[in-house]
Amino acid sequence: MGAGLSNLREADLILDLAAAASSAIHFNDLGLDPVALDIGFFQLKWYSLAYLAGILIGYWYLLKLVAQPGSPMARRHADDMIFYATLGIIIGGRLAYVIFYQPEILANPLDIFKLWNGGMSFHGGAVGVSLGILYMARKEKLSWLRIHDYVACVVPFGLFFGRLANFVNGELWGKATDVPWAIVFPTGGDVPRHPSQLYQAGFEGLLLGLLLLALFWQTRARYRPGLLVAVFTIGMGLGRFLMEFFREPDAHLAYVVAETGLSRGQWLSLPMIGIGLAVLAYALLRPAIGSTRAGAAPAA
């Protein structure tokens, strides 16, 4: 009796989703193409442009921040920081993806370098950037925590463009739904789904970026070492944790949700939130530094 009722409910759900699919937005009707430029022997994809835009716009904004009173580094340090951050994003993001999300790639080690096939982990990229900051700060005798504050303010640019690129690629789509803005993705079956890529772009990129912008320019948050990076870390971890409820887990990682109730991304976000809360407590309990350029590097 119970099994029959369950099967009936599943059948009803399938029929409801099929009906919703007929009225949902179809991705192919949007006219989006993962390839931005195709000249035969060379293809430039939006995914690559997203990384490039995030780095270049982030660099431009970092220079704006560094030019303000109280900066922990000079222009020349910002130039070096972009180099280390780029390496950290690529190396850390790719290695973490392979280790935590698709370890079978290790069976063919050369496939690790096939970045054009996609597969990057935000958590790994964050660790990579952090290690790059620590290296540069130690090398130049700068405040590693305050540099983290400034870099945290520019990261949302990359997150925003990256999630938009995921949407254009029609990948990392969300769970089945009947909301009016649901989209039927080509690789998601004939099922309307949450455009979770856009949710993440809005939360991780737009909202978190605006919050950090307001804290930097409208308050004295930058004079409390660790405050800005703590807000970013908590916001990013919490945002990723919540957005995962709308996002369809990778097929080969569905067992993690089945066994634990949470996705791999959610489990990786929990320590991120914990670290952010610890840094926030540290930042708020210590006295703020002076509003002069105390502790800042000499201008280059």
TANORVEN-V109699 format. One line per field, one symbol per residue. ss: DSSP state (2 for helix, 1 for strand, 0 for the rest). phi: phi as a letter, one per 30 degrees, with the letter a starting at -180 (. if undefined). burial: # if it has 9 or more other C-alpha atoms within 8 Angstrom, else .. Layout:
ss: ???
phi: ???
burial: ???
//
This chain:
ss: 022222222222222222222220112222000011110000111222222222222222222222000000002222222222222222222222222220222222222220222000022222222222222222220002222222222222222222222222200001010000001100000001100222222222222222222222220022200022222222222222222000100022222222220002222222222222222222222000000000000000
phi: .dddddddddddddddddddddcddcedddicbecdbbcidbbccddddddddddddddeddddddddejddaceddddddddddddddddddddddddccbdddddbeddedddddijbcdeddddddddddddddddchcdddddeeddedcdeeddddddddedddibhdcddacdecdbcdeccidbdbdddddedddddcdddddddddddccbcedccejdddddddddddddddddddccddeedcddddddcibdedddddddddddddddddddddcddddddddiddddd
burial: ................##.##..####......###.#....#####.###.###.###.###.##...######..#####.###############..#.#.##.....#.......##.############.###...###.#########################.#######...#####.#.####################..#####...######################.##.####...##.##....#########.######.##.###........#..##...
//
